[in-house]
Amino acid sequence: MTLSRRHALALAAALFTAAGVHAQAWPAKPVRLVVPFPAGGGTDTIAREVTNKLAGSGYTFVIDNKPGSGGNLGVDAAAKSPADGYTLVLGQTSNLAINPTLYSKLPYDPVKDLTPVSLVASSALVIVASAVSPFQTLEDVVKEAKAKPGSINYASSGNGTVAHLAAELFQRQAGVKLTHIPYKGAAQGATDVISGQVQLYVSSVPTLIGHIKSGKMRPIAVTSLKRVDDLPQVPTIAESGYKGFDAVTWFGILGPANLPKEVVAKLNADINKALKDTALQKKLGDQGADVAGSTPEAFGQLIRDDIARWGKIVKESGAKVD
């Protein structure tokens, strides 16, 4: 009996130890956050600010910039990673809601292959010109474009991006034709606009806010329904005579499909707690972004709704990437 009791105690202890190891609190090691765009851009800045704040809650994040194919390479890498909570991705409107229609062959399904965790931020786009450009207002651009169709060119960070499609949407409403010049990333396009080689640039406020504040770029209009807090003097496109115009980009954290529910719940709670921090809100606000926490379910619904919304605009514009 004594031997049996000892065996039973030993077995119980072993099971308790094994269970403790198995239930070791996540995260027990650094978490890789894939950013599907180059370092230094708006998406990268948001990723670093949010993860820096989360570091105070016991997380260690490693930012992994994987640009390419309109953000598809980075999102696909995350979608194909083990669903253990140690690889996440900061997705955005373009690679989650636009690319499913824009690309004839997308290597991932943003609804089936990813687990939404939380929305993080949203940002208006801004139309800018060089500081020495003759364009002072959106009306100046429209007047010139109508007088000389196709003579005005504008840069974006790529075909089918929110910026590209927002510009297409604006052209339809204004009845003008502009010439699109897509770039791979934000840096070179910004350089060419500042130098005057390209007349206009359409991109997210976080991407261009530094150049605007330095005086190298002149903001002409923002694409949100309301003005941007950090650019209060810049009118919206809707205010400029195009009622109801609204095109923003959002950013959110996701993991591979079948991410453990306990990981999703913990990370969602910690992200939403971090987003309430006034210092983080100010840092993102200084970059032209608004914090935008959510439940996993609400974020998933936003993705599905915007796939339908932007898909319609992609088809109407005729934009396609093979």
Secondary structure, DSSP 4 states (H G I P E B T S, - for coil): -HHHHHHHHHHHHHHHHHHHHHTPPSPSS-EEEEESS-TTSHHHHHHHHHHHHHGGGT--EEEEE---GGGHHHHHHHHTS-SSSSEEEEEEHIIIIIHHHHBSS-SS-TTTSEEEEEEEEEEEEEEEEETT-S--SHHHHHHHHHHSTT--EEEESSTTSHHHHHHHHHHHHHT---EEEE-SSSHHHHHHHHHTSSSEEEEEHHHHHHHHHTTSEEEEEESSSS--TT-TTSPBTTTTT-TT---EEEEEEEEETT--HHHHHHHHHHHHHHTT-HHHHHHHHHTTEEE----HHHHHHHHHHHHHHHHHHHHHHT--B-
